[in-house]
Amino acid sequence: MRAFLVLIGIILLLVAGAMAMGWVNIDQTRPAVVQAPAFRAEGPKVSVGTETKTVEVPTVKVEKPADNAQ
């Protein structure tokens, strides 16, 4: 297994060296096109408005407990 990995490493180095020296030239013949799919979604119609209302609010009375120090 180790010999196989060493062989692949040597081949990659040779290819990289050949590309650096200009012996191998790789050109892109077609542009790569990546497109996201198109979606259309329709949701419910929402109307927003304001109106004035009177709301009764309860009153709150707080009584402190008597201070009975003994």
PQR file of N, CA, C, O and H, with PARSE charges and radii, in Angstrom:
ATOM      1  N   MET A   1       0.829  -1.182   0.000 -0.4000 1.5000
ATOM      2  CA  MET A   1       0.000   0.000   0.000 -0.0000 2.0000
ATOM      3  C   MET A   1       0.877   1.251   0.000  0.5500 1.7000
ATOM      4  O   MET A   1       0.597   2.224  -0.700 -0.5500 1.4000
ATOM      5  N   ARG A   2       1.940   1.205   0.796 -0.4000 1.5000
ATOM      6  CA  ARG A   2       2.835   2.354   0.876 -0.0000 2.0000
ATOM      7  C   ARG A   2       3.507   2.613  -0.472  0.5500 1.7000
ATOM      8  O   ARG A   2       3.686   3.765  -0.866 -0.5500 1.4000
ATOM      9  H   ARG A   2       2.168   0.415   1.364  0.4000 1.0000
ATOM     10  N   ALA A   3       3.873   1.562  -1.167 -0.4000 1.5000
ATOM     11  CA  ALA A   3       4.516   1.716  -2.474 -0.0000 2.0000
ATOM     12  C   ALA A   3       3.546   2.360  -3.470  0.5500 1.7000
ATOM     13  O   ALA A   3       3.956   3.174  -4.298 -0.5500 1.4000
ATOM     14  H   ALA A   3       3.728   0.626  -0.847  0.4000 1.0000
ATOM     15  N   PHE A   4       2.286   2.003  -3.393 -0.4000 1.5000
ATOM     16  CA  PHE A   4       1.270   2.579  -4.278 -0.0000 2.0000
ATOM     17  C   PHE A   4       1.130   4.081  -4.032  0.5500 1.7000
ATOM     18  O   PHE A   4       1.048   4.860  -4.982 -0.5500 1.4000
ATOM     19  H   PHE A   4       1.953   1.342  -2.721  0.4000 1.0000
ATOM     20  N   LEU A   5       1.102   4.489  -2.763 -0.4000 1.5000
ATOM     21  CA  LEU A   5       1.001   5.906  -2.426 -0.0000 2.0000
ATOM     22  C   LEU A   5       2.240   6.680  -2.872  0.5500 1.7000
ATOM     23  O   LEU A   5       2.131   7.819  -3.326 -0.5500 1.4000
ATOM     24  H   LEU A   5       1.169   3.856  -1.992  0.4000 1.0000
ATOM     25  N   VAL A   6       3.412   6.069  -2.745 -0.4000 1.5000
ATOM     26  CA  VAL A   6       4.650   6.707  -3.195 -0.0000 2.0000
ATOM     27  C   VAL A   6       4.617   6.876  -4.707  0.5500 1.7000
ATOM     28  O   VAL A   6       5.021   7.921  -5.218 -0.5500 1.4000
ATOM     29  H   VAL A   6       3.502   5.144  -2.376  0.4000 1.0000
ATOM     30  N   LEU A   7       4.140   5.863  -5.436 -0.4000 1.5000
ATOM     31  CA  LEU A   7       4.038   5.930  -6.890 -0.0000 2.0000
ATOM     32  C   LEU A   7       3.085   7.054  -7.323  0.5500 1.7000
ATOM     33  O   LEU A   7       3.386   7.798  -8.256 -0.5500 1.4000
ATOM     34  H   LEU A   7       3.812   5.015  -5.021  0.4000 1.0000
ATOM     35  N   ILE A   8       1.939   7.174  -6.646 -0.4000 1.5000
ATOM     36  CA  ILE A   8       0.985   8.248  -6.958 -0.0000 2.0000
ATOM     37  C   ILE A   8       1.617   9.612  -6.671  0.5500 1.7000
ATOM     38  O   ILE A   8       1.426  10.556  -7.438 -0.5500 1.4000
ATOM     39  H   ILE A   8       1.694   6.569  -5.888  0.4000 1.0000
ATOM     40  N   GLY A   9       2.366   9.720  -5.576 -0.4000 1.5000
ATOM     41  CA  GLY A   9       3.047  10.973  -5.244 -0.0000 2.0000
ATOM     42  C   GLY A   9       4.070  11.366  -6.294  0.5500 1.7000
ATOM     43  O   GLY A   9       4.166  12.536  -6.664 -0.5500 1.4000
ATOM     44  H   GLY A   9       2.521   8.954  -4.953  0.4000 1.0000
ATOM     45  N   ILE A  10       4.833  10.400  -6.775 -0.4000 1.5000
ATOM     46  CA  ILE A  10       5.836  10.681  -7.807 -0.0000 2.0000
ATOM     47  C   ILE A  10       5.163  11.133  -9.099  0.5500 1.7000
ATOM     48  O   ILE A  10       5.631  12.064  -9.755 -0.5500 1.4000
ATOM     49  H   ILE A  10       4.756   9.450  -6.475  0.4000 1.0000
ATOM     50  N   ILE A  11       4.065  10.474  -9.464 -0.4000 1.5000
ATOM     51  CA  ILE A  11       3.338  10.849 -10.680 -0.0000 2.0000
ATOM     52  C   ILE A  11       2.797  12.267 -10.562  0.5500 1.7000
ATOM     53  O   ILE A  11       2.890  13.045 -11.511 -0.5500 1.4000
ATOM     54  H   ILE A  11       3.685   9.718  -8.931  0.4000 1.0000
ATOM     55  N   LEU A  12       2.234  12.611  -9.412 -0.4000 1.5000
ATOM     56  CA  LEU A  12       1.718  13.966  -9.209 -0.0000 2.0000
ATOM     57  C   LEU A  12       2.836  15.001  -9.291  0.5500 1.7000
ATOM     58  O   LEU A  12       2.637  16.074  -9.861 -0.5500 1.4000
ATOM     59  H   LEU A  12       2.158  11.979  -8.641  0.4000 1.0000
ATOM     60  N   LEU A  13       3.994  14.702  -8.740 -0.4000 1.5000
ATOM     61  CA  LEU A  13       5.123  15.627  -8.825 -0.0000 2.0000
ATOM     62  C   LEU A  13       5.589  15.797 -10.261  0.5500 1.7000
ATOM     63  O   LEU A  13       5.921  16.908 -10.674 -0.5500 1.4000
ATOM     64  H   LEU A  13       4.155  13.830  -8.277  0.4000 1.0000
ATOM     65  N   LEU A  14       5.618  14.707 -11.032 -0.4000 1.5000
ATOM     66  CA  LEU A  14       6.024  14.795 -12.434 -0.0000 2.0000
ATOM     67  C   LEU A  14       5.028  15.629 -13.247  0.5500 1.7000
ATOM     68  O   LEU A  14       5.434  16.441 -14.078 -0.5500 1.4000
ATOM     69  H   LEU A  14       5.348  13.804 -10.697  0.4000 1.0000
ATOM     70  N   VAL A  15       3.741  15.433 -13.014 -0.4000 1.5000
ATOM     71  CA  VAL A  15       2.725  16.204 -13.726 -0.0000 2.0000
ATOM     72  C   VAL A  15       2.827  17.677 -13.345  0.5500 1.7000
ATOM     73  O   VAL A  15       2.745  18.542 -14.217 -0.5500 1.4000
ATOM     74  H   VAL A  15       3.411  14.773 -12.339  0.4000 1.0000
ATOM     75  N   ALA A  16       3.004  17.976 -12.073 -0.4000 1.5000
ATOM     76  CA  ALA A  16       3.133  19.363 -11.630 -0.0000 2.0000
ATOM     77  C   ALA A  16       4.379  20.006 -12.224  0.5500 1.7000
ATOM     78  O   ALA A  16       4.347  21.167 -12.631 -0.5500 1.4000
ATOM     79  H   ALA A  16       3.071  17.273 -11.365  0.4000 1.0000
ATOM     80  N   GLY A  17       5.472  19.257 -12.275 -0.4000 1.5000
ATOM     81  CA  GLY A  17       6.705  19.774 -12.887 -0.0000 2.0000
ATOM     82  C   GLY A  17       6.532  20.023 -14.378  0.5500 1.7000
ATOM     83  O   GLY A  17       7.011  21.034 -14.892 -0.5500 1.4000
ATOM     84  H   GLY A  17       5.498  18.314 -11.945  0.4000 1.0000
ATOM     85  N   ALA A  18       5.855  19.116 -15.081 -0.4000 1.5000
ATOM     86  CA  ALA A  18       5.629  19.288 -16.511 -0.0000 2.0000
ATOM     87  C   ALA A  18       4.747  20.504 -16.773  0.5500 1.7000
ATOM     88  O   ALA A  18       4.966  21.221 -17.749 -0.5500 1.4000
ATOM     89  H   ALA A  18       5.466  18.295 -14.663  0.4000 1.0000
ATOM     90  N   MET A  19       3.759  20.748 -15.921 -0.4000 1.5000
ATOM     91  CA  MET A  19       2.905  21.921 -16.075 -0.0000 2.0000
ATOM     92  C   MET A  19       3.697  23.201 -15.801  0.5500 1.7000
ATOM     93  O   MET A  19       3.495  24.208 -16.479 -0.5500 1.4000
ATOM     94  H   MET A  19       3.581  20.166 -15.127  0.4000 1.0000
ATOM     95  N   ALA A  20       4.591  23.171 -14.820 -0.4000 1.5000
ATOM     96  CA  ALA A  20       5.396  24.343 -14.486 -0.0000 2.0000
ATOM     97  C   ALA A  20       6.376  24.681 -15.605  0.5500 1.7000
ATOM     98  O   ALA A  20       6.653  25.855 -15.849 -0.5500 1.4000
ATOM     99  H   ALA A  20       4.756  22.353 -14.270  0.4000 1.0000
ATOM    100  N   MET A  21       6.903  23.665 -16.289 -0.4000 1.5000
ATOM    101  CA  MET A  21       7.865  23.883 -17.373 -0.0000 2.0000
ATOM    102  C   MET A  21       7.181  24.257 -18.683  0.5500 1.7000
ATOM    103  O   MET A  21       7.843  24.671 -19.634 -0.5500 1.4000
ATOM    104  H   MET A  21       6.678  22.710 -16.091  0.4000 1.0000
ATOM    105  N   GLY A  22       5.878  24.115 -18.735 -0.4000 1.5000
ATOM    106  CA  GLY A  22       5.155  24.456 -19.949 -0.0000 2.0000
ATOM    107  C   GLY A  22       5.035  23.298 -20.927  0.5500 1.7000
ATOM    108  O   GLY A  22       4.597  23.509 -22.058 -0.5500 1.4000
ATOM    109  H   GLY A  22       5.339  23.779 -17.962  0.4000 1.0000
ATOM    110  N   TRP A  23       5.402  22.100 -20.542 -0.4000 1.5000
ATOM    111  CA  TRP A  23       5.311  20.931 -21.414 -0.0000 2.0000
ATOM    112  C   TRP A  23       3.868  20.451 -21.533  0.5500 1.7000
ATOM    113  O   TRP A  23       3.472  19.868 -22.542 -0.5500 1.4000
ATOM    114  H   TRP A  23       5.758  21.929 -19.624  0.4000 1.0000
ATOM    115  N   VAL A  24       3.084  20.711 -20.472 -0.4000 1.5000
ATOM    116  CA  VAL A  24       1.676  20.314 -20.465 -0.0000 2.0000
ATOM    117  C   VAL A  24       0.861  21.583 -20.272  0.5500 1.7000
ATOM    118  O   VAL A  24       1.119  22.366 -19.357 -0.5500 1.4000
ATOM    119  H   VAL A  24       3.406  21.185 -19.652  0.4000 1.0000
ATOM    120  N   ASN A  25      -0.123  21.780 -21.139 -0.4000 1.5000
ATOM    121  CA  ASN A  25      -0.973  22.954 -21.048 -0.0000 2.0000
ATOM    122  C   ASN A  25      -2.416  22.479 -21.005  0.5500 1.7000
ATOM    123  O   ASN A  25      -2.866  21.757 -21.894 -0.5500 1.4000
ATOM    124  H   ASN A  25      -0.333  21.144 -21.881  0.4000 1.0000
ATOM    125  N   ILE A  26      -3.133  22.881 -19.976 -0.4000 1.5000
ATOM    126  CA  ILE A  26      -4.534  22.480 -19.827 -0.0000 2.0000
ATOM    127  C   ILE A  26      -5.367  23.739 -19.934  0.5500 1.7000
ATOM    128  O   ILE A  26      -5.243  24.647 -19.112 -0.5500 1.4000
ATOM    129  H   ILE A  26      -2.767  23.467 -19.253  0.4000 1.0000
ATOM    130  N   ASP A  27      -6.228  23.796 -20.960 -0.4000 1.5000
ATOM    131  CA  ASP A  27      -7.110  24.941 -21.171 -0.0000 2.0000
ATOM    132  C   ASP A  27      -8.548  24.509 -20.969  0.5500 1.7000
ATOM    133  O   ASP A  27      -8.923  23.369 -21.242 -0.5500 1.4000
ATOM    134  H   ASP A  27      -6.329  23.058 -21.628  0.4000 1.0000
ATOM    135  N   GLN A  28      -9.331  25.437 -20.491 -0.4000 1.5000
ATOM    136  CA  GLN A  28     -10.748  25.172 -20.300 -0.0000 2.0000
ATOM    137  C   GLN A  28     -11.448  25.471 -21.614  0.5500 1.7000
ATOM    138  O   GLN A  28     -11.395  26.599 -22.105 -0.5500 1.4000
ATOM    139  H   GLN A  28      -9.027  26.363 -20.270  0.4000 1.0000
ATOM    140  N   THR A  29     -12.107  24.463 -22.190 -0.4000 1.5000
ATOM    141  CA  THR A  29     -12.752  24.640 -23.488 -0.0000 2.0000
ATOM    142  C   THR A  29     -14.166  25.165 -23.365  0.5500 1.7000
ATOM    143  O   THR A  29     -14.653  25.831 -24.279 -0.5500 1.4000
ATOM    144  H   THR A  29     -12.150  23.547 -21.792  0.4000 1.0000
ATOM    145  N   ARG A  30     -14.840  24.887 -22.263 -0.4000 1.5000
ATOM    146  CA  ARG A  30     -16.205  25.333 -22.006 -0.0000 2.0000
ATOM    147  C   ARG A  30     -16.275  25.953 -20.630  0.5500 1.7000
ATOM    148  O   ARG A  30     -15.697  25.405 -19.691 -0.5500 1.4000
ATOM    149  H   ARG A  30     -14.445  24.347 -21.520  0.4000 1.0000
ATOM    150  N   PRO A  31     -16.945  27.051 -20.475 -0.5600 1.5000
ATOM    151  CA  PRO A  31     -17.063  27.600 -19.119  0.2800 2.0000
ATOM    152  C   PRO A  31     -17.985  26.727 -18.258  0.5500 1.7000
ATOM    153  O   PRO A  31     -19.007  26.222 -18.723 -0.5500 1.4000
ATOM    154  N   ALA A  32     -17.606  26.574 -17.046 -0.4000 1.5000
ATOM    155  CA  ALA A  32     -18.427  25.805 -16.110 -0.0000 2.0000
ATOM    156  C   ALA A  32     -19.612  26.662 -15.695  0.5500 1.7000
ATOM    157  O   ALA A  32     -19.442  27.821 -15.316 -0.5500 1.4000
ATOM    158  H   ALA A  32     -16.776  26.984 -16.669  0.4000 1.0000
ATOM    159  N   VAL A  33     -20.792  26.103 -15.765 -0.4000 1.5000
ATOM    160  CA  VAL A  33     -22.003  26.847 -15.431 -0.0000 2.0000
ATOM    161  C   VAL A  33     -22.684  26.149 -14.267  0.5500 1.7000
ATOM    162  O   VAL A  33     -23.069  24.982 -14.344 -0.5500 1.4000
ATOM    163  H   VAL A  33     -20.929  25.162 -16.073  0.4000 1.0000
ATOM    164  N   VAL A  34     -22.814  26.887 -13.216 -0.4000 1.5000
ATOM    165  CA  VAL A  34     -23.521  26.359 -12.050 -0.0000 2.0000
ATOM    166  C   VAL A  34     -24.726  27.259 -11.832  0.5500 1.7000
ATOM    167  O   VAL A  34     -24.581  28.450 -11.557 -0.5500 1.4000
ATOM    168  H   VAL A  34     -22.501  27.834 -13.154  0.4000 1.0000
ATOM    169  N   GLN A  35     -25.906  26.687 -11.956 -0.4000 1.5000
ATOM    170  CA  GLN A  35     -27.120  27.469 -11.786 -0.0000 2.0000
ATOM    171  C   GLN A  35     -27.991  26.825 -10.724  0.5500 1.7000
ATOM    172  O   GLN A  35     -28.171  25.608 -10.676 -0.5500 1.4000
ATOM    173  H   GLN A  35     -26.024  25.720 -12.179  0.4000 1.0000
ATOM    174  N   ALA A  36     -28.515  27.680  -9.887 -0.4000 1.5000
ATOM    175  CA  ALA A  36     -29.458  27.198  -8.879 -0.0000 2.0000
ATOM    176  C   ALA A  36     -30.827  27.060  -9.543  0.5500 1.7000
ATOM    177  O   ALA A  36     -31.162  27.853 -10.422 -0.5500 1.4000
ATOM    178  H   ALA A  36     -28.368  28.668  -9.927  0.4000 1.0000
ATOM    179  N   PRO A  37     -31.597  26.100  -9.153 -0.5600 1.5000
ATOM    180  CA  PRO A  37     -32.933  25.963  -9.732  0.2800 2.0000
ATOM    181  C   PRO A  37     -33.809  27.156  -9.356  0.5500 1.7000
ATOM    182  O   PRO A  37     -33.644  27.757  -8.295 -0.5500 1.4000
ATOM    183  N   ALA A  38     -34.730  27.480 -10.236 -0.4000 1.5000
ATOM    184  CA  ALA A  38     -35.627  28.613  -9.986 -0.0000 2.0000
ATOM    185  C   ALA A  38     -36.892  28.120  -9.297  0.5500 1.7000
ATOM    186  O   ALA A  38     -37.427  27.062  -9.628 -0.5500 1.4000
ATOM    187  H   ALA A  38     -34.865  26.992 -11.098  0.4000 1.0000
ATOM    188  N   PHE A  39     -37.354  28.901  -8.340 -0.4000 1.5000
ATOM    189  CA  PHE A  39     -38.565  28.561  -7.605 -0.0000 2.0000
ATOM    190  C   PHE A  39     -39.491  29.763  -7.612  0.5500 1.7000
ATOM    191  O   PHE A  39     -39.039  30.908  -7.650 -0.5500 1.4000
ATOM    192  H   PHE A  39     -36.919  29.760  -8.072  0.4000 1.0000
ATOM    193  N   ARG A  40     -40.767  29.502  -7.575 -0.4000 1.5000
ATOM    194  CA  ARG A  40     -41.748  30.563  -7.388 -0.0000 2.0000
ATOM    195  C   ARG A  40     -42.724  30.073  -6.331  0.5500 1.7000
ATOM    196  O   ARG A  40     -43.281  28.979  -6.426 -0.5500 1.4000
ATOM    197  H   ARG A  40     -41.134  28.572  -7.545  0.4000 1.0000
ATOM    198  N   ALA A  41     -42.913  30.905  -5.331 -0.4000 1.5000
ATOM    199  CA  ALA A  41     -43.826  30.535  -4.247 -0.0000 2.0000
ATOM    200  C   ALA A  41     -44.787  31.688  -4.007  0.5500 1.7000
ATOM    201  O   ALA A  41     -44.392  32.854  -4.034 -0.5500 1.4000
ATOM    202  H   ALA A  41     -42.461  31.794  -5.253  0.4000 1.0000
ATOM    203  N   GLU A  42     -46.030  31.362  -3.777 -0.4000 1.5000
ATOM    204  CA  GLU A  42     -47.026  32.373  -3.479 -0.0000 2.0000
ATOM    205  C   GLU A  42     -47.628  32.077  -2.112  0.5500 1.7000
ATOM    206  O   GLU A  42     -48.027  30.950  -1.817 -0.5500 1.4000
ATOM    207  H   GLU A  42     -46.351  30.415  -3.755  0.4000 1.0000
ATOM    208  N   GLY A  43     -47.681  33.107  -1.294 -0.4000 1.5000
ATOM    209  CA  GLY A  43     -48.230  32.950   0.046 -0.0000 2.0000
ATOM    210  C   GLY A  43     -49.553  33.675   0.152  0.5500 1.7000
ATOM    211  O   GLY A  43     -50.032  34.249  -0.826 -0.5500 1.4000
ATOM    212  H   GLY A  43     -47.356  34.022  -1.533  0.4000 1.0000
ATOM    213  N   PRO A  44     -50.143  33.652   1.325 -0.5600 1.5000
ATOM    214  CA  PRO A  44     -51.437  34.319   1.521  0.2800 2.0000
ATOM    215  C   PRO A  44     -51.273  35.837   1.485  0.5500 1.7000
ATOM    216  O   PRO A  44     -50.200  36.364   1.777 -0.5500 1.4000
ATOM    217  N   LYS A  45     -52.330  36.516   1.130 -0.4000 1.5000
ATOM    218  CA  LYS A  45     -52.340  37.981   1.132 -0.0000 2.0000
ATOM    219  C   LYS A  45     -52.652  38.450   2.556  0.5500 1.7000
ATOM    220  O   LYS A  45     -53.574  37.940   3.192 -0.5500 1.4000
ATOM    221  H   LYS A  45     -53.202  36.088   0.893  0.4000 1.0000
ATOM    222  N   VAL A  46     -51.890  39.413   3.046 -0.4000 1.5000
ATOM    223  CA  VAL A  46     -52.047  39.908   4.409 -0.0000 2.0000
ATOM    224  C   VAL A  46     -52.266  41.414   4.350  0.5500 1.7000
ATOM    225  O   VAL A  46     -51.498  42.139   3.717 -0.5500 1.4000
ATOM    226  H   VAL A  46     -51.141  39.827   2.529  0.4000 1.0000
ATOM    227  N   SER A  47     -53.321  41.876   5.015 -0.4000 1.5000
ATOM    228  CA  SER A  47     -53.589  43.305   5.114 -0.0000 2.0000
ATOM    229  C   SER A  47     -53.319  43.749   6.548  0.5500 1.7000
ATOM    230  O   SER A  47     -53.761  43.106   7.501 -0.5500 1.4000
ATOM    231  H   SER A  47     -53.944  41.287   5.529  0.4000 1.0000
ATOM    232  N   VAL A  48     -52.596  44.842   6.689 -0.4000 1.5000
ATOM    233  CA  VAL A  48     -52.254  45.349   8.009 -0.0000 2.0000
ATOM    234  C   VAL A  48     -52.862  46.737   8.151  0.5500 1.7000
ATOM    235  O   VAL A  48     -52.714  47.581   7.267 -0.5500 1.4000
ATOM    236  H   VAL A  48     -52.237  45.364   5.915  0.4000 1.0000
ATOM    237  N   GLY A  49     -53.543  46.970   9.262 -0.4000 1.5000
ATOM    238  CA  GLY A  49     -54.158  48.271   9.505 -0.0000 2.0000
ATOM    239  C   GLY A  49     -54.146  48.583  10.987  0.5500 1.7000
ATOM    240  O   GLY A  49     -53.658  47.796  11.798 -0.5500 1.4000
ATOM    241  H   GLY A  49     -53.663  46.284   9.980  0.4000 1.0000
ATOM    242  N   THR A  50     -54.689  49.743  11.332 -0.4000 1.5000
ATOM    243  CA  THR A  50     -54.771  50.133  12.739 -0.0000 2.0000
ATOM    244  C   THR A  50     -56.202  50.546  13.054  0.5500 1.7000
ATOM    245  O   THR A  50     -56.949  50.976  12.175 -0.5500 1.4000
ATOM    246  H   THR A  50     -55.086  50.382  10.673  0.4000 1.0000
ATOM    247  N   GLU A  51     -56.565  50.408  14.309 -0.4000 1.5000
ATOM    248  CA  GLU A  51     -57.856  50.896  14.786 -0.0000 2.0000
ATOM    249  C   GLU A  51     -57.712  51.258  16.253  0.5500 1.7000
ATOM    250  O   GLU A  51     -56.907  50.663  16.968 -0.5500 1.4000
ATOM    251  H   GLU A  51     -55.959  50.058  15.023  0.4000 1.0000
ATOM    252  N   THR A  52     -58.480  52.219  16.694 -0.4000 1.5000
ATOM    253  CA  THR A  52     -58.402  52.699  18.061 -0.0000 2.0000
ATOM    254  C   THR A  52     -59.458  51.996  18.902  0.5500 1.7000
ATOM    255  O   THR A  52     -60.627  51.931  18.524 -0.5500 1.4000
ATOM    256  H   THR A  52     -59.134  52.703  16.112  0.4000 1.0000
ATOM    257  N   LYS A  53     -59.031  51.469  20.052 -0.4000 1.5000
ATOM    258  CA  LYS A  53     -59.946  50.802  20.977 -0.0000 2.0000
ATOM    259  C   LYS A  53     -59.637  51.263  22.390  0.5500 1.7000
ATOM    260  O   LYS A  53     -58.518  51.677  22.691 -0.5500 1.4000
ATOM    261  H   LYS A  53     -58.081  51.523  20.360  0.4000 1.0000
ATOM    262  N   THR A  54     -60.647  51.186  23.258 -0.4000 1.5000
ATOM    263  CA  THR A  54     -60.465  51.478  24.671 -0.0000 2.0000
ATOM    264  C   THR A  54     -60.464  50.147  25.418  0.5500 1.7000
ATOM    265  O   THR A  54     -61.376  49.332  25.272 -0.5500 1.4000
ATOM    266  H   THR A  54     -61.557  50.850  23.014  0.4000 1.0000
ATOM    267  N   VAL A  55     -59.436  49.951  26.209 -0.4000 1.5000
ATOM    268  CA  VAL A  55     -59.285  48.702  26.947 -0.0000 2.0000
ATOM    269  C   VAL A  55     -59.269  49.023  28.431  0.5500 1.7000
ATOM    270  O   VAL A  55     -58.527  49.903  28.869 -0.5500 1.4000
ATOM    271  H   VAL A  55     -58.695  50.612  26.327  0.4000 1.0000
ATOM    272  N   GLU A  56     -60.089  48.312  29.215 -0.4000 1.5000
ATOM    273  CA  GLU A  56     -60.105  48.501  30.664 -0.0000 2.0000
ATOM    274  C   GLU A  56     -58.928  47.763  31.279  0.5500 1.7000
ATOM    275  O   GLU A  56     -58.677  46.593  30.989 -0.5500 1.4000
ATOM    276  H   GLU A  56     -60.691  47.598  28.860  0.4000 1.0000
ATOM    277  N   VAL A  57     -58.214  48.482  32.135 -0.4000 1.5000
ATOM    278  CA  VAL A  57     -57.050  47.911  32.799 -0.0000 2.0000
ATOM    279  C   VAL A  57     -57.360  47.833  34.285  0.5500 1.7000
ATOM    280  O   VAL A  57     -57.774  48.833  34.872 -0.5500 1.4000
ATOM    281  H   VAL A  57     -58.418  49.432  32.370  0.4000 1.0000
ATOM    282  N   PRO A  58     -57.172  46.680  34.909 -0.5600 1.5000
ATOM    283  CA  PRO A  58     -57.465  46.577  36.341  0.2800 2.0000
ATOM    284  C   PRO A  58     -56.441  47.368  37.161  0.5500 1.7000
ATOM    285  O   PRO A  58     -55.279  47.503  36.777 -0.5500 1.4000
ATOM    286  N   THR A  59     -56.903  47.880  38.289 -0.4000 1.5000
ATOM    287  CA  THR A  59     -55.994  48.582  39.195 -0.0000 2.0000
ATOM    288  C   THR A  59     -55.463  47.572  40.204  0.5500 1.7000
ATOM    289  O   THR A  59     -56.153  46.632  40.600 -0.5500 1.4000
ATOM    290  H   THR A  59     -57.847  47.770  38.601  0.4000 1.0000
ATOM    291  N   VAL A  60     -54.247  47.790  40.597 -0.4000 1.5000
ATOM    292  CA  VAL A  60     -53.598  46.876  41.537 -0.0000 2.0000
ATOM    293  C   VAL A  60     -53.218  47.683  42.774  0.5500 1.7000
ATOM    294  O   VAL A  60     -52.604  48.746  42.677 -0.5500 1.4000
ATOM    295  H   VAL A  60     -53.686  48.553  40.276  0.4000 1.0000
ATOM    296  N   LYS A  61     -53.597  47.153  43.950 -0.4000 1.5000
ATOM    297  CA  LYS A  61     -53.266  47.809  45.203 -0.0000 2.0000
ATOM    298  C   LYS A  61     -52.338  46.882  45.971  0.5500 1.7000
ATOM    299  O   LYS A  61     -52.649  45.708  46.176 -0.5500 1.4000
ATOM    300  H   LYS A  61     -54.095  46.289  44.030  0.4000 1.0000
ATOM    301  N   VAL A  62     -51.205  47.410  46.392 -0.4000 1.5000
ATOM    302  CA  VAL A  62     -50.211  46.609  47.127 -0.0000 2.0000
ATOM    303  C   VAL A  62     -50.123  47.158  48.535  0.5500 1.7000
ATOM    304  O   VAL A  62     -49.924  48.355  48.741 -0.5500 1.4000
ATOM    305  H   VAL A  62     -50.952  48.364  46.225  0.4000 1.0000
ATOM    306  N   GLU A  63     -50.273  46.273  49.495 -0.4000 1.5000
ATOM    307  CA  GLU A  63     -50.150  46.659  50.898 -0.0000 2.0000
ATOM    308  C   GLU A  63     -48.962  45.930  51.491  0.5500 1.7000
ATOM    309  O   GLU A  63     -48.819  44.715  51.351 -0.5500 1.4000
ATOM    310  H   GLU A  63     -50.434  45.300  49.327  0.4000 1.0000
ATOM    311  N   LYS A  64     -48.118  46.692  52.153 -0.4000 1.5000
ATOM    312  CA  LYS A  64     -46.964  46.099  52.813 -0.0000 2.0000
ATOM    313  C   LYS A  64     -47.437  45.436  54.099  0.5500 1.7000
ATOM    314  O   LYS A  64     -48.376  45.920  54.730 -0.5500 1.4000
ATOM    315  H   LYS A  64     -48.233  47.679  52.267  0.4000 1.0000
ATOM    316  N   PRO A  65     -46.806  44.342  54.497 -0.5600 1.5000
ATOM    317  CA  PRO A  65     -47.203  43.715  55.755  0.2800 2.0000
ATOM    318  C   PRO A  65     -46.753  44.587  56.929  0.5500 1.7000
ATOM    319  O   PRO A  65     -45.780  45.335  56.836 -0.5500 1.4000
ATOM    320  N   ALA A  66     -47.486  44.470  58.029 -0.4000 1.5000
ATOM    321  CA  ALA A  66     -47.173  45.239  59.224 -0.0000 2.0000
ATOM    322  C   ALA A  66     -45.824  44.796  59.766  0.5500 1.7000
ATOM    323  O   ALA A  66     -45.472  43.617  59.730 -0.5500 1.4000
ATOM    324  H   ALA A  66     -48.277  43.862  58.106  0.4000 1.0000
ATOM    325  N   ASP A  67     -45.076  45.776  60.272 -0.4000 1.5000
ATOM    326  CA  ASP A  67     -43.735  45.489  60.816 -0.0000 2.0000
ATOM    327  C   ASP A  67     -43.889  45.104  62.271  0.5500 1.7000
ATOM    328  O   ASP A  67     -43.923  45.977  63.139 -0.5500 1.4000
ATOM    329  H   ASP A  67     -45.362  46.734  60.302  0.4000 1.0000
ATOM    330  N   ASN A  68     -43.983  43.818  62.558 -0.4000 1.5000
ATOM    331  CA  ASN A  68     -44.167  43.317  63.941 -0.0000 2.0000
ATOM    332  C   ASN A  68     -42.857  42.725  64.439  0.5500 1.7000
ATOM    333  O   ASN A  68     -42.694  41.505  64.459 -0.5500 1.4000
ATOM    334  H   ASN A  68     -43.956  43.109  61.853  0.4000 1.0000
ATOM    335  N   ALA A  69     -41.941  43.563  64.832 -0.4000 1.5000
ATOM    336  CA  ALA A  69     -40.668  43.083  65.367 -0.0000 2.0000
ATOM    337  C   ALA A  69     -40.852  42.703  66.826  0.5500 1.7000
ATOM    338  O   ALA A  69     -41.327  43.524  67.611 -0.5500 1.4000
ATOM    339  H   ALA A  69     -42.073  44.554  64.816  0.4000 1.0000
ATOM    340  N   GLN A  70     -40.501  41.514  67.207 -0.4000 1.5000
ATOM    341  CA  GLN A  70     -40.681  41.077  68.588 -0.0000 2.0000
ATOM    342  C   GLN A  70     -39.365  40.819  69.240  0.5500 1.7000
ATOM    343  O   GLN A  70     -39.319  40.441  70.410 -0.5500 1.4000
ATOM    344  H   GLN A  70     -40.116  40.846  66.570  0.4000 1.0000
TER
END
